[in-house]
Amino acid sequence: MVRQIVLLRWREGISEEEKTEVALGLRSLEEKIEGVRAMKMGSDLRVRSDNFDFGISVDFDDKEGYLAYRKHPAHLEVVERLIGPAMAERAGLVFEC
Amino acid sequence: MVRQIVLLRWREGISEEEKTEVALGLRSLEEKIEGVRAMKMGSDLRVRSDNFDFGISVDFDDKEGYLAYRKHPAHLEVVERLIGPAMAERAGLVFEC
């Protein structure tokens, strides 16, 4: 299995509506992109002051599944239209497990 | 379920042995700490140049499970003795999913 993790810090002044749009946009990819095996996401529980604000964990069968997701038009649209304008910082990892 | 994610960038000049010690130290916590439900970890597949180097994803039943893990002496020992000296940057998130 290959897991992609993306952690985000929201840009200052972002609204709750915008955050919800990011989450819904990402969630819609689960149905639109065949290779997505599992998707978990959520906001930080604020148990550490230096944690990021929001995170997504997406599982694929293999690296090819991840690469197909990455270049899929529905994914690119969510990244460009929703995530890009909403974030101030990104931390990512793609690992085999 | 509550998932903790930690992404690390290794400090410059770290050896492969030190990286392996971090991974083995973390893996040992799965048996030592009762509330750990699942633990996945791995090195970045280098599909993006700005990704972090290494990541750990740990699942718990609930926030209390995570908090017990965080303050468990075996966990603190791995963080202080192995992870601290090995890392240059950390990105974390704890979320309900």
N, CA and C atoms of all chains as a GROMACS GRO file, in nm:
protein
  582
    1MET      N    1   0.084  -0.121   0.000
    1MET     CA    2   0.000   0.000   0.000
    1MET      C    3   0.087   0.125   0.000
    2VAL      N    4   0.037   0.227  -0.066
    2VAL     CA    5   0.106   0.356  -0.064
    2VAL      C    6   0.012   0.460  -0.002
    3ARG      N    7   0.065   0.534   0.095
    3ARG     CA    8  -0.015   0.637   0.163
    3ARG      C    9   0.042   0.775   0.134
    4GLN      N   10  -0.046   0.864   0.089
    4GLN     CA   11  -0.007   1.004   0.075
    4GLN      C   12  -0.063   1.083   0.194
    5ILE      N   13   0.022   1.163   0.254
    5ILE     CA   14  -0.022   1.249   0.364
    5ILE      C   15   0.005   1.394   0.324
    6VAL      N   16  -0.094   1.478   0.343
    6VAL     CA   17  -0.074   1.622   0.323
    6VAL      C   18  -0.128   1.695   0.445
    7LEU      N   19  -0.043   1.775   0.506
    7LEU     CA   20  -0.084   1.861   0.617
    7LEU      C   21  -0.085   2.005   0.568
    8LEU      N   22  -0.186   2.080   0.612
    8LEU     CA   23  -0.199   2.220   0.568
    8LEU      C   24  -0.208   2.314   0.688
    9ARG      N   25  -0.152   2.432   0.670
    9ARG     CA   26  -0.188   2.544   0.758
    9ARG      C   27  -0.275   2.637   0.674
   10TRP      N   28  -0.391   2.673   0.730
   10TRP     CA   29  -0.481   2.765   0.659
   10TRP      C   30  -0.418   2.904   0.652
   11ARG      N   31  -0.450   2.977   0.546
   11ARG     CA   32  -0.406   3.116   0.542
   11ARG      C   33  -0.486   3.197   0.645
   12GLU      N   34  -0.428   3.305   0.687
   12GLU     CA   35  -0.495   3.389   0.788
   12GLU      C   36  -0.627   3.442   0.734
   13GLY      N   37  -0.727   3.443   0.818
   13GLY     CA   38  -0.854   3.502   0.780
   13GLY      C   39  -0.946   3.412   0.700
   14ILE      N   40  -0.908   3.286   0.684
   14ILE     CA   41  -0.993   3.194   0.607
   14ILE      C   42  -1.126   3.172   0.681
   15SER      N   43  -1.234   3.157   0.604
   15SER     CA   44  -1.366   3.135   0.666
   15SER      C   45  -1.392   2.986   0.686
   16GLU      N   46  -1.487   2.957   0.773
   16GLU     CA   47  -1.526   2.817   0.794
   16GLU      C   48  -1.583   2.756   0.667
   17GLU      N   49  -1.651   2.839   0.589
   17GLU     CA   50  -1.707   2.791   0.462
   17GLU      C   51  -1.598   2.743   0.366
   18GLU      N   52  -1.491   2.820   0.359
   18GLU     CA   53  -1.382   2.782   0.270
   18GLU      C   54  -1.318   2.650   0.314
   19LYS      N   55  -1.302   2.635   0.446
   19LYS     CA   56  -1.246   2.509   0.499
   19LYS      C   57  -1.336   2.391   0.462
   20THR      N   58  -1.467   2.412   0.476
   20THR     CA   59  -1.562   2.306   0.443
   20THR      C   60  -1.556   2.272   0.295
   21GLU      N   61  -1.539   2.374   0.211
   21GLU     CA   62  -1.530   2.349   0.066
   21GLU      C   63  -1.407   2.264   0.032
   22VAL      N   64  -1.297   2.290   0.101
   22VAL     CA   65  -1.176   2.208   0.078
   22VAL      C   66  -1.206   2.064   0.115
   23ALA      N   67  -1.266   2.043   0.232
   23ALA     CA   68  -1.294   1.907   0.279
   23ALA      C   69  -1.391   1.836   0.184
   24LEU      N   70  -1.496   1.906   0.141
   24LEU     CA   71  -1.594   1.844   0.051
   24LEU      C   72  -1.533   1.816  -0.086
   25GLY      N   73  -1.450   1.908  -0.132
   25GLY     CA   74  -1.383   1.889  -0.261
   25GLY      C   75  -1.295   1.766  -0.259
   26LEU      N   76  -1.219   1.752  -0.152
   26LEU     CA   77  -1.133   1.634  -0.138
   26LEU      C   78  -1.217   1.507  -0.127
   27ARG      N   79  -1.321   1.513  -0.046
   27ARG     CA   80  -1.405   1.395  -0.025
   27ARG      C   81  -1.466   1.347  -0.157
   28SER      N   82  -1.498   1.440  -0.246
   28SER     CA   83  -1.561   1.403  -0.373
   28SER      C   84  -1.466   1.320  -0.461
   29LEU      N   85  -1.335   1.333  -0.435
   29LEU     CA   86  -1.237   1.260  -0.518
   29LEU      C   87  -1.241   1.110  -0.492
   30GLU      N   88  -1.287   1.074  -0.374
   30GLU     CA   89  -1.296   0.932  -0.337
   30GLU      C   90  -1.384   0.856  -0.436
   31GLU      N   91  -1.490   0.921  -0.483
   31GLU     CA   92  -1.580   0.856  -0.580
   31GLU      C   93  -1.533   0.875  -0.723
   32LYS      N   94  -1.468   0.991  -0.747
   32LYS     CA   95  -1.434   1.025  -0.886
   32LYS      C   96  -1.309   0.954  -0.936
   33ILE      N   97  -1.221   0.918  -0.844
   33ILE     CA   98  -1.092   0.861  -0.888
   33ILE      C   99  -1.081   0.717  -0.838
   34GLU      N  100  -1.077   0.629  -0.936
   34GLU     CA  101  -1.088   0.486  -0.910
   34GLU      C  102  -0.985   0.431  -0.811
   35GLY      N  103  -0.861   0.478  -0.822
   35GLY     CA  104  -0.754   0.417  -0.742
   35GLY      C  105  -0.751   0.453  -0.596
   36VAL      N  106  -0.840   0.541  -0.550
   36VAL     CA  107  -0.841   0.581  -0.409
   36VAL      C  108  -0.902   0.470  -0.326
   37ARG      N  109  -0.824   0.413  -0.234
   37ARG     CA  110  -0.872   0.300  -0.153
   37ARG      C  111  -0.931   0.346  -0.020
   38ALA      N  112  -0.873   0.449   0.039
   38ALA     CA  113  -0.926   0.500   0.166
   38ALA      C  114  -0.882   0.644   0.179
   39MET      N  115  -0.969   0.725   0.237
   39MET     CA  116  -0.936   0.866   0.255
   39MET      C  117  -0.982   0.909   0.394
   40LYS      N  118  -0.889   0.963   0.472
   40LYS     CA  119  -0.922   1.014   0.605
   40LYS      C  120  -0.879   1.159   0.608
   41MET      N  121  -0.959   1.243   0.671
   41MET     CA  122  -0.917   1.383   0.684
   41MET      C  123  -0.976   1.443   0.810
   42GLY      N  124  -0.918   1.552   0.855
   42GLY     CA  125  -0.974   1.617   0.972
   42GLY      C  126  -0.890   1.733   1.018
   43SER      N  127  -0.949   1.808   1.110
   43SER     CA  128  -0.883   1.925   1.169
   43SER      C  129  -0.807   1.885   1.294
   44ASP      N  130  -0.700   1.955   1.319
   44ASP     CA  131  -0.617   1.924   1.435
   44ASP      C  132  -0.695   1.943   1.566
   45LEU      N  133  -0.674   1.851   1.659
   45LEU     CA  134  -0.745   1.857   1.788
   45LEU      C  135  -0.682   1.955   1.886
   46ARG      N  136  -0.578   2.024   1.843
   46ARG     CA  137  -0.514   2.127   1.925
   46ARG      C  138  -0.456   2.072   2.056
   47VAL      N  139  -0.386   1.960   2.041
   47VAL     CA  140  -0.319   1.902   2.157
   47VAL      C  141  -0.173   1.946   2.161
   48ARG      N  142  -0.128   2.012   2.056
   48ARG     CA  143   0.007   2.071   2.050
   48ARG      C  144  -0.005   2.204   1.977
   49SER      N  145   0.062   2.305   2.028
   49SER     CA  146   0.044   2.438   1.970
   49SER      C  147   0.110   2.452   1.834
   50ASP      N  148   0.210   2.368   1.803
   50ASP     CA  149   0.279   2.385   1.675
   50ASP      C  150   0.230   2.291   1.566
   51ASN      N  151   0.122   2.219   1.593
   51ASN     CA  152   0.069   2.130   1.489
   51ASN      C  153   0.011   2.210   1.372
   52PHE      N  154  -0.004   2.142   1.259
   52PHE     CA  155  -0.071   2.201   1.144
   52PHE      C  156  -0.222   2.207   1.171
   53ASP      N  157  -0.300   2.265   1.077
   53ASP     CA  158  -0.443   2.287   1.102
   53ASP      C  159  -0.533   2.175   1.050
   54PHE      N  160  -0.493   2.115   0.938
   54PHE     CA  161  -0.582   2.021   0.870
   54PHE      C  162  -0.496   1.918   0.797
   55GLY      N  163  -0.547   1.796   0.787
   55GLY     CA  164  -0.468   1.694   0.720
   55GLY      C  165  -0.553   1.596   0.642
   56ILE      N  166  -0.491   1.537   0.541
   56ILE     CA  167  -0.555   1.437   0.456
   56ILE      C  168  -0.459   1.318   0.442
   57SER      N  169  -0.515   1.201   0.458
   57SER     CA  170  -0.437   1.078   0.440
   57SER      C  171  -0.511   0.994   0.336
   58VAL      N  172  -0.443   0.963   0.225
   58VAL     CA  173  -0.508   0.888   0.116
   58VAL      C  174  -0.428   0.763   0.085
   59ASP      N  175  -0.497   0.650   0.080
   59ASP     CA  176  -0.431   0.522   0.055
   59ASP      C  177  -0.458   0.473  -0.089
   60PHE      N  178  -0.354   0.413  -0.147
   60PHE     CA  179  -0.361   0.356  -0.283
   60PHE      C  180  -0.299   0.216  -0.279
   61ASP      N  181  -0.329   0.137  -0.382
   61ASP     CA  182  -0.268   0.004  -0.389
   61ASP      C  183  -0.117   0.015  -0.407
   62ASP      N  184  -0.075   0.112  -0.487
   62ASP     CA  185   0.068   0.123  -0.521
   62ASP      C  186   0.100   0.264  -0.567
   63LYS      N  187   0.228   0.284  -0.599
   63LYS     CA  188   0.275   0.417  -0.643
   63LYS      C  189   0.202   0.462  -0.770
   64GLU      N  190   0.172   0.369  -0.859
   64GLU     CA  191   0.103   0.403  -0.983
   64GLU      C  192  -0.037   0.460  -0.952
   65GLY      N  193  -0.101   0.403  -0.851
   65GLY     CA  194  -0.232   0.454  -0.810
   65GLY      C  195  -0.223   0.597  -0.762
   66TYR      N  196  -0.119   0.626  -0.685
   66TYR     CA  197  -0.099   0.763  -0.638
   66TYR      C  198  -0.071   0.857  -0.756
   67LEU      N  199   0.016   0.813  -0.849
   67LEU     CA  200   0.053   0.900  -0.961
   67LEU      C  201  -0.068   0.930  -1.051
   68ALA      N  202  -0.157   0.831  -1.066
   68ALA     CA  203  -0.278   0.853  -1.145
   68ALA      C  204  -0.370   0.954  -1.075
   69TYR      N  205  -0.378   0.946  -0.943
   69TYR     CA  206  -0.457   1.041  -0.862
   69TYR      C  207  -0.400   1.181  -0.876
   70ARG      N  208  -0.267   1.189  -0.865
   70ARG     CA  209  -0.204   1.320  -0.866
   70ARG      C  210  -0.232   1.397  -0.995
   71LYS      N  211  -0.233   1.326  -1.107
   71LYS     CA  212  -0.252   1.397  -1.234
   71LYS      C  213  -0.398   1.395  -1.283
   72HIS      N  214  -0.486   1.335  -1.206
   72HIS     CA  215  -0.627   1.329  -1.246
   72HIS      C  216  -0.687   1.470  -1.248
   73PRO      N  217  -0.761   1.504  -1.356
   73PRO     CA  218  -0.817   1.640  -1.367
   73PRO      C  219  -0.903   1.682  -1.248
   74ALA      N  220  -0.978   1.587  -1.190
   74ALA     CA  221  -1.064   1.622  -1.076
   74ALA      C  222  -0.979   1.661  -0.955
   75HIS      N  223  -0.865   1.595  -0.938
   75HIS     CA  224  -0.775   1.628  -0.828
   75HIS      C  225  -0.708   1.763  -0.852
   76LEU      N  226  -0.660   1.782  -0.975
   76LEU     CA  227  -0.594   1.909  -1.007
   76LEU      C  228  -0.689   2.026  -0.987
   77GLU      N  229  -0.815   2.005  -1.019
   77GLU     CA  230  -0.914   2.112  -1.005
   77GLU      C  231  -0.933   2.149  -0.856
   78VAL      N  232  -0.940   2.049  -0.770
   78VAL     CA  233  -0.955   2.075  -0.626
   78VAL      C  234  -0.831   2.146  -0.571
   79VAL      N  235  -0.714   2.101  -0.616
   79VAL     CA  236  -0.589   2.163  -0.568
   79VAL      C  237  -0.584   2.310  -0.611
   80GLU      N  238  -0.614   2.335  -0.737
   80GLU     CA  239  -0.599   2.472  -0.789
   80GLU      C  240  -0.709   2.566  -0.743
   81ARG      N  241  -0.833   2.518  -0.744
   81ARG     CA  242  -0.946   2.607  -0.715
   81ARG      C  243  -0.969   2.623  -0.566
   82LEU      N  244  -0.948   2.515  -0.487
   82LEU     CA  245  -0.986   2.519  -0.345
   82LEU      C  246  -0.867   2.520  -0.250
   83ILE      N  247  -0.774   2.426  -0.267
   83ILE     CA  248  -0.666   2.414  -0.168
   83ILE      C  249  -0.565   2.529  -0.181
   84GLY      N  250  -0.524   2.556  -0.302
   84GLY     CA  251  -0.423   2.661  -0.325
   84GLY      C  252  -0.458   2.792  -0.257
   85PRO      N  253  -0.577   2.846  -0.283
   85PRO     CA  254  -0.612   2.975  -0.222
   85PRO      C  255  -0.635   2.967  -0.071
   86ALA      N  256  -0.654   2.847  -0.016
   86ALA     CA  257  -0.690   2.832   0.125
   86ALA      C  258  -0.568   2.813   0.215
   87MET      N  259  -0.454   2.778   0.158
   87MET     CA  260  -0.342   2.738   0.243
   87MET      C  261  -0.229   2.840   0.252
   88ALA      N  262  -0.159   2.835   0.366
   88ALA     CA  263  -0.041   2.918   0.385
   88ALA      C  264   0.085   2.831   0.382
   89GLU      N  265   0.070   2.703   0.419
   89GLU     CA  266   0.187   2.614   0.426
   89GLU      C  267   0.141   2.470   0.405
   90ARG      N  268   0.229   2.392   0.343
   90ARG     CA  269   0.198   2.252   0.313
   90ARG      C  270   0.314   2.164   0.357
   91ALA      N  271   0.281   2.048   0.414
   91ALA     CA  272   0.383   1.946   0.443
   91ALA      C  273   0.331   1.815   0.388
   92GLY      N  274   0.412   1.746   0.307
   92GLY     CA  275   0.362   1.625   0.242
   92GLY      C  276   0.458   1.508   0.252
   93LEU      N  277   0.404   1.390   0.231
   93LEU     CA  278   0.483   1.267   0.228
   93LEU      C  279   0.405   1.163   0.150
   94VAL      N  280   0.478   1.081   0.072
   94VAL     CA  281   0.416   0.966   0.004
   94VAL      C  282   0.504   0.847   0.038
   95PHE      N  283   0.450   0.748   0.108
   95PHE     CA  284   0.536   0.637   0.153
   95PHE      C  285   0.468   0.503   0.135
   96GLU      N  286   0.549   0.401   0.123
   96GLU     CA  287   0.501   0.263   0.108
   96GLU      C  288   0.488   0.203   0.248
   97CYS      N  289   0.379   0.134   0.273
   97CYS     CA  290   0.362   0.077   0.408
   97CYS      C  291   0.272  -0.046   0.405
   98MET      N  292  -1.212   0.711   1.580
   98MET     CA  293  -1.068   0.688   1.578
   98MET      C  294  -0.993   0.820   1.575
   99VAL      N  295  -0.880   0.822   1.640
   99VAL     CA  296  -0.793   0.940   1.635
   99VAL      C  297  -0.660   0.900   1.572
  100ARG      N  298  -0.617   0.977   1.471
  100ARG     CA  299  -0.490   0.948   1.404
  100ARG      C  300  -0.389   1.061   1.429
  101GLN      N  301  -0.271   1.022   1.474
  101GLN     CA  302  -0.161   1.118   1.485
  101GLN      C  303  -0.069   1.100   1.365
  102ILE      N  304  -0.034   1.211   1.303
  102ILE     CA  305   0.063   1.207   1.193
  102ILE      C  306   0.181   1.295   1.228
  103VAL      N  307   0.300   1.242   1.210
  103VAL     CA  308   0.421   1.323   1.228
  103VAL      C  309   0.508   1.305   1.104
  104LEU      N  310   0.544   1.415   1.041
  104LEU     CA  311   0.638   1.413   0.928
  104LEU      C  312   0.769   1.477   0.974
  105LEU      N  313   0.879   1.419   0.930
  105LEU     CA  314   1.011   1.469   0.971
  105LEU      C  315   1.097   1.499   0.850
  106ARG      N  316   1.181   1.600   0.866
  106ARG     CA  317   1.296   1.615   0.776
  106ARG      C  318   1.418   1.579   0.858
  107TRP      N  319   1.501   1.490   0.804
  107TRP     CA  320   1.623   1.451   0.875
  107TRP      C  321   1.721   1.569   0.879
  108ARG      N  322   1.800   1.573   0.982
  108ARG     CA  323   1.907   1.674   0.984
  108ARG      C  324   2.014   1.636   0.882
  109GLU      N  325   2.088   1.734   0.837
  109GLU     CA  326   2.191   1.708   0.735
  109GLU      C  327   2.296   1.613   0.790
  110GLY      N  328   2.340   1.522   0.708
  110GLY     CA  329   2.449   1.434   0.746
  110GLY      C  330   2.407   1.314   0.828
  111ILE      N  331   2.279   1.293   0.846
  111ILE     CA  332   2.234   1.178   0.926
  111ILE      C  333   2.271   1.047   0.854
  112SER      N  334   2.305   0.945   0.932
  112SER     CA  335   2.342   0.817   0.871
  112SER      C  336   2.220   0.728   0.854
  113GLU      N  337   2.234   0.628   0.769
  113GLU     CA  338   2.124   0.532   0.750
  113GLU      C  339   2.096   0.456   0.880
  114GLU      N  340   2.202   0.433   0.956
  114GLU     CA  341   2.185   0.363   1.085
  114GLU      C  342   2.095   0.442   1.180
  115GLU      N  343   2.119   0.572   1.186
  115GLU     CA  344   2.037   0.655   1.274
  115GLU      C  345   1.890   0.654   1.231
  116LYS      N  346   1.868   0.658   1.099
  116LYS     CA  347   1.730   0.654   1.049
  116LYS      C  348   1.663   0.522   1.088
  117THR      N  349   1.740   0.414   1.075
  117THR     CA  350   1.686   0.282   1.111
  117THR      C  351   1.654   0.275   1.260
  118GLU      N  352   1.740   0.337   1.342
  118GLU     CA  353   1.714   0.337   1.487
  118GLU      C  354   1.585   0.410   1.521
  119VAL      N  355   1.559   0.520   1.451
  119VAL     CA  356   1.433   0.592   1.474
  119VAL      C  357   1.315   0.502   1.440
  120ALA      N  358   1.323   0.437   1.324
  120ALA     CA  359   1.212   0.351   1.280
  120ALA      C  360   1.192   0.234   1.377
  121LEU      N  361   1.301   0.172   1.420
  121LEU     CA  362   1.288   0.057   1.512
  121LEU      C  363   1.238   0.103   1.649
  122GLY      N  364   1.285   0.219   1.693
  122GLY     CA  365   1.240   0.273   1.822
  122GLY      C  366   1.090   0.298   1.820
  123LEU      N  367   1.043   0.359   1.712
  123LEU     CA  368   0.900   0.385   1.701
  123LEU      C  369   0.822   0.254   1.693
  124ARG      N  370   0.872   0.160   1.613
  124ARG     CA  371   0.802   0.033   1.594
  124ARG      C  372   0.787  -0.040   1.728
  125SER      N  373   0.888  -0.027   1.815
  125SER     CA  374   0.882  -0.097   1.944
  125SER      C  375   0.766  -0.046   2.032
  126LEU      N  376   0.720   0.077   2.004
  126LEU     CA  377   0.613   0.134   2.087
  126LEU      C  378   0.479   0.065   2.064
  127GLU      N  379   0.466   0.005   1.946
  127GLU     CA  380   0.342  -0.065   1.913
  127GLU      C  381   0.314  -0.176   2.015
  128GLU      N  382   0.420  -0.242   2.060
  128GLU     CA  383   0.400  -0.349   2.159
  128GLU      C  384   0.400  -0.296   2.302
  129LYS      N  385   0.476  -0.188   2.324
  129LYS     CA  386   0.493  -0.139   2.462
  129LYS      C  387   0.375  -0.057   2.512
  130ILE      N  388   0.302   0.005   2.419
  130ILE     CA  389   0.195   0.097   2.462
  130ILE      C  390   0.061   0.043   2.415
  131GLU      N  391  -0.020   0.010   2.514
  131GLU     CA  392  -0.143  -0.064   2.490
  131GLU      C  393  -0.239   0.003   2.391
  132GLY      N  394  -0.252   0.134   2.400
  132GLY     CA  395  -0.356   0.203   2.322
  132GLY      C  396  -0.325   0.220   2.174
  133VAL      N  397  -0.207   0.178   2.129
  133VAL     CA  398  -0.172   0.192   1.987
  133VAL      C  399  -0.247   0.088   1.906
  134ARG      N  400  -0.332   0.131   1.814
  134ARG     CA  401  -0.414   0.038   1.736
  134ARG      C  402  -0.348   0.001   1.603
  135ALA      N  403  -0.283   0.097   1.542
  135ALA     CA  404  -0.215   0.070   1.414
  135ALA      C  405  -0.104   0.173   1.398
  136MET      N  406   0.006   0.129   1.341
  136MET     CA  407   0.119   0.219   1.319
  136MET      C  408   0.176   0.194   1.180
  137LYS      N  409   0.183   0.299   1.100
  137LYS     CA  410   0.242   0.290   0.966
  137LYS      C  411   0.353   0.393   0.959
  138MET      N  412   0.462   0.356   0.896
  138MET     CA  413   0.570   0.455   0.881
  138MET      C  414   0.648   0.425   0.754
  139GLY      N  415   0.721   0.524   0.707
  139GLY     CA  416   0.802   0.500   0.589
  139GLY      C  417   0.870   0.626   0.538
  140SER      N  418   0.962   0.604   0.445
  140SER     CA  419   1.037   0.713   0.384
  140SER      C  420   0.967   0.761   0.258
  141ASP      N  421   0.982   0.888   0.231
  141ASP     CA  422   0.917   0.947   0.115
  141ASP      C  423   0.966   0.883  -0.014
  142LEU      N  424   0.874   0.861  -0.108
  142LEU     CA  425   0.908   0.796  -0.235
  142LEU      C  426   0.968   0.894  -0.335
  143ARG      N  427   0.985   1.018  -0.295
  143ARG     CA  428   1.049   1.121  -0.380
  143ARG      C  429   0.972   1.144  -0.510
  144VAL      N  430   0.841   1.159  -0.494
  144VAL     CA  431   0.759   1.193  -0.610
  144VAL      C  432   0.735   1.344  -0.616
  145ARG      N  433   0.776   1.414  -0.512
  145ARG     CA  434   0.770   1.562  -0.509
  145ARG      C  435   0.896   1.610  -0.439
  146SER      N  436   0.957   1.712  -0.491
  146SER     CA  437   1.085   1.756  -0.436
  146SER      C  438   1.070   1.824  -0.300
  147ASP      N  439   0.952   1.878  -0.270
  147ASP     CA  440   0.937   1.951  -0.143
  147ASP      C  441   0.876   1.866  -0.032
  148ASN      N  442   0.857   1.739  -0.056
  148ASN     CA  443   0.802   1.654   0.050
  148ASN      C  444   0.900   1.637   0.166
  149PHE      N  445   0.847   1.596   0.282
  149PHE     CA  446   0.932   1.564   0.396
  149PHE      C  447   1.004   1.431   0.370
  150ASP      N  448   1.089   1.389   0.464
  150ASP     CA  449   1.171   1.270   0.441
  150ASP      C  450   1.110   1.141   0.496
  151PHE      N  451   1.041   1.151   0.608
  151PHE     CA  452   0.997   1.032   0.680
  151PHE      C  453   0.867   1.065   0.753
  152GLY      N  454   0.780   0.966   0.766
  152GLY     CA  455   0.654   0.993   0.833
  152GLY      C  456   0.604   0.875   0.913
  153ILE      N  457   0.525   0.907   1.016
  153ILE     CA  458   0.463   0.807   1.102
  153ILE      C  459   0.316   0.842   1.116
  154SER      N  460   0.233   0.740   1.106
  154SER     CA  461   0.089   0.757   1.124
  154SER      C  462   0.047   0.655   1.230
  155VAL      N  463  -0.008   0.704   1.341
  155VAL     CA  464  -0.046   0.616   1.452
  155VAL      C  465  -0.195   0.634   1.484
  156ASP      N  466  -0.267   0.521   1.492
  156ASP     CA  467  -0.410   0.526   1.519
  156ASP      C  468  -0.441   0.483   1.662
  157PHE      N  469  -0.539   0.551   1.721
  157PHE     CA  470  -0.586   0.523   1.858
  157PHE      C  471  -0.739   0.517   1.855
  158ASP      N  472  -0.796   0.458   1.960
  158ASP     CA  473  -0.942   0.455   1.968
  158ASP      C  474  -0.999   0.595   1.984
  159ASP      N  475  -0.929   0.677   2.063
  159ASP     CA  476  -0.982   0.810   2.094
  159ASP      C  477  -0.868   0.904   2.139
  160LYS      N  478  -0.904   1.026   2.170
  160LYS     CA  479  -0.806   1.127   2.210
  160LYS      C  480  -0.731   1.085   2.336
  161GLU      N  481  -0.801   1.018   2.427
  161GLU     CA  482  -0.738   0.973   2.551
  161GLU      C  483  -0.626   0.873   2.520
  162GLY      N  484  -0.650   0.787   2.423
  162GLY     CA  485  -0.548   0.691   2.381
  162GLY      C  486  -0.424   0.762   2.332
  163TYR      N  487  -0.445   0.866   2.252
  163TYR     CA  488  -0.330   0.944   2.204
  163TYR      C  489  -0.256   1.012   2.319
  164LEU      N  490  -0.332   1.072   2.411
  164LEU     CA  491  -0.269   1.145   2.522
  164LEU      C  492  -0.189   1.051   2.612
  165ALA      N  493  -0.239   0.928   2.630
  165ALA     CA  494  -0.165   0.830   2.710
  165ALA      C  495  -0.035   0.790   2.640
  166TYR      N  496  -0.041   0.777   2.508
  166TYR     CA  497   0.079   0.746   2.426
  166TYR      C  498   0.179   0.859   2.437
  167ARG      N  499   0.130   0.982   2.425
  167ARG     CA  500   0.221   1.098   2.424
  167ARG      C  501   0.304   1.106   2.550
  168LYS      N  502   0.241   1.078   2.664
  168LYS     CA  503   0.314   1.094   2.790
  168LYS      C  504   0.376   0.963   2.840
  169HIS      N  505   0.361   0.855   2.765
  169HIS     CA  506   0.417   0.726   2.807
  169HIS      C  507   0.570   0.733   2.808
  170PRO      N  508   0.634   0.685   2.915
  170PRO     CA  509   0.781   0.694   2.925
  170PRO      C  510   0.854   0.632   2.806
  171ALA      N  511   0.803   0.522   2.751
  171ALA     CA  512   0.870   0.458   2.637
  171ALA      C  513   0.866   0.550   2.514
  172HIS      N  514   0.757   0.621   2.497
  172HIS     CA  515   0.745   0.716   2.386
  172HIS      C  516   0.838   0.836   2.407
  173LEU      N  517   0.836   0.890   2.528
  173LEU     CA  518   0.922   1.005   2.558
  173LEU      C  519   1.069   0.971   2.535
  174GLU      N  520   1.105   0.849   2.570
  174GLU     CA  521   1.244   0.806   2.555
  174GLU      C  522   1.285   0.802   2.406
  175VAL      N  523   1.195   0.751   2.321
  175VAL     CA  524   1.224   0.746   2.177
  175VAL      C  525   1.234   0.888   2.120
  176VAL      N  526   1.144   0.975   2.164
  176VAL     CA  527   1.144   1.113   2.114
  176VAL      C  528   1.274   1.183   2.155
  177GLU      N  529   1.311   1.168   2.280
  177GLU     CA  530   1.428   1.244   2.330
  177GLU      C  531   1.561   1.184   2.282
  178ARG      N  532   1.572   1.051   2.286
  178ARG     CA  533   1.700   0.988   2.257
  178ARG      C  534   1.723   0.971   2.106
  179LEU      N  535   1.616   0.941   2.030
  179LEU     CA  536   1.635   0.906   1.889
  179LEU      C  537   1.582   1.014   1.792
  180ILE      N  538   1.457   1.056   1.810
  180ILE     CA  539   1.398   1.146   1.710
  180ILE      C  540   1.457   1.287   1.721
  181GLY      N  541   1.463   1.339   1.841
  181GLY     CA  542   1.514   1.476   1.860
  181GLY      C  543   1.647   1.500   1.789
  182PRO      N  544   1.750   1.419   1.817
  182PRO     CA  545   1.880   1.440   1.754
  182PRO      C  546   1.881   1.415   1.603
  183ALA      N  547   1.780   1.344   1.552
  183ALA     CA  548   1.782   1.303   1.410
  183ALA      C  549   1.709   1.402   1.319
  184MET      N  550   1.628   1.489   1.377
  184MET     CA  551   1.541   1.571   1.291
  184MET      C  552   1.585   1.717   1.279
  185ALA      N  553   1.549   1.775   1.163
  185ALA     CA  554   1.572   1.917   1.142
  185ALA      C  555   1.439   1.993   1.145
  186GLU      N  556   1.330   1.923   1.110
  186GLU     CA  557   1.199   1.988   1.103
  186GLU      C  558   1.089   1.886   1.126
  187ARG      N  559   0.981   1.931   1.189
  187ARG     CA  560   0.869   1.843   1.222
  187ARG      C  561   0.740   1.908   1.176
  188ALA      N  562   0.648   1.827   1.124
  188ALA     CA  563   0.512   1.874   1.095
  188ALA      C  564   0.417   1.770   1.153
  189GLY      N  565   0.322   1.814   1.236
  189GLY     CA  566   0.234   1.719   1.303
  189GLY      C  567   0.087   1.754   1.293
  190LEU      N  568   0.004   1.654   1.318
  190LEU     CA  569  -0.141   1.672   1.322
  190LEU      C  570  -0.200   1.558   1.402
  191VAL      N  571  -0.303   1.587   1.481
  191VAL     CA  572  -0.380   1.483   1.551
  191VAL      C  573  -0.526   1.510   1.519
  192PHE      N  574  -0.591   1.416   1.451
  192PHE     CA  575  -0.729   1.444   1.408
  192PHE      C  576  -0.820   1.324   1.428
  193GLU      N  577  -0.948   1.354   1.442
  193GLU     CA  578  -1.049   1.250   1.459
  193GLU      C  579  -1.100   1.211   1.320
  194CYS      N  580  -1.116   1.081   1.299
  194CYS     CA  581  -1.160   1.040   1.165
  194CYS      C  582  -1.234   0.906   1.171
   0.00000   0.00000   0.00000
